[in-house]
Amino acid sequence: MTASDIALGLRRIRTERGLTMAQTGALLGVHVSTISRIESGERWRGLARDPRKIAALLDVTPGYLLRSCPQCAYTPPAGYQCLRCGTPAETQQATT
C-alpha cells in the first residue's frame, strides 16, 4: 500500500458520491487543503497513512477504499474511465 493507493481510493469514493473536497474534508475532520494534498500525493502523514481510519470515516471498508482496476490496480467510479490507465468503464465491467 502506498500513498498513491490511498489518494486514488479517496478520490474515487469522493467522485462516486459527488462530494467536493470541502465536503470530504468535513466528513474526515480535516481542512480542504489536506484533502487536496492527500489526493495529489503530497501528504503522507497523519490521516493519510491510515486507510482504516479514512474508510471508517467514509463508512466503507478498507478493501473498498483500496480496491483495484484489473488493468492497473485502480478502480474508477462506475461508468467512468480509469483515472490512472484510461481503461474504459465497459472493459472494466467485462473483466471483473
C-alpha positions in Angstrom: 0.0 0.0 0.0 1.3 3.4 -1.0 0.2 7.0 -0.7 -0.9 6.7 -4.3 -3.3 3.8 -3.4 -5.0 5.8 -0.7 -5.0 9.0 -2.8 -6.7 7.3 -5.7 -9.2 5.5 -3.4 -10.2 8.7 -1.7 -10.6 10.5 -5.0 -12.7 7.6 -6.4 -15.0 7.5 -3.4 -15.4 11.3 -3.3 -16.2 11.2 -7.1 -18.6 8.3 -6.7 -20.5 10.2 -4.0 -20.4 13.6 -5.9 -18.6 15.3 -3.0 -16.4 18.3 -3.2 -13.1 18.3 -1.5 -14.6 20.7 1.2 -17.4 18.2 1.9 -15.0 15.3 2.1 -12.8 17.3 4.4 -15.8 18.0 6.7 -16.5 14.2 6.8 -12.9 13.4 7.6 -12.5 16.3 10.0 -9.7 18.0 8.1 -9.2 21.1 6.0 -10.0 21.1 2.3 -6.3 21.7 1.6 -5.5 18.5 3.4 -7.8 16.6 1.1 -6.2 18.2 -1.9 -2.7 17.3 -0.7 -3.7 13.7 0.1 -5.3 13.3 -3.4 -2.3 14.8 -5.1 0.1 12.5 -3.2 1.8 15.4 -1.4 0.7 14.5 2.1 1.6 11.1 3.6 1.3 11.8 7.3 -1.4 11.5 9.9 -4.7 10.6 8.4 -3.3 9.9 5.0 -1.3 7.0 6.5 -4.2 5.1 7.9 -6.6 3.7 5.3 -8.7 2.0 8.1 -9.4 5.4 9.6 -10.3 7.0 6.3 -12.5 4.1 5.4 -14.3 4.2 8.7 -15.0 7.9 8.4 -16.3 7.4 4.9 -18.4 4.4 6.0 -16.7 2.0 3.6 -14.4 -1.0 4.2 -10.6 -0.6 3.8 -10.9 -3.1 1.0 -13.4 -0.9 -0.9 -11.1 2.1 -0.4 -8.2 0.3 -1.8 -9.9 -1.9 -4.5 -8.3 -2.1 -7.8 -8.7 -2.0 -11.6 -7.9 -5.3 -13.4 -5.6 -3.4 -15.7 -3.6 -1.1 -13.5 -4.7 -1.7 -9.8 -7.2 1.2 -9.7 -11.0 1.2 -10.0 -12.8 4.3 -11.3 -16.2 5.3 -10.3 -18.9 3.2 -12.0 -19.4 4.3 -15.6 -16.1 6.3 -15.8 -12.8 5.6 -17.4 -9.9 4.7 -15.1 -8.1 7.8 -14.0 -4.8 6.1 -13.9 -4.6 3.9 -17.1 -7.5 5.1 -19.2 -9.3 1.7 -19.3 -12.9 2.3 -20.4 -15.6 1.5 -17.9 -17.1 -1.1 -20.3 -13.8 -3.0 -20.3 -13.6 -2.9 -16.5 -17.1 -4.3 -16.2 -16.3 -7.2 -18.5 -13.1 -8.1 -16.7 -14.5 -8.1 -13.1 
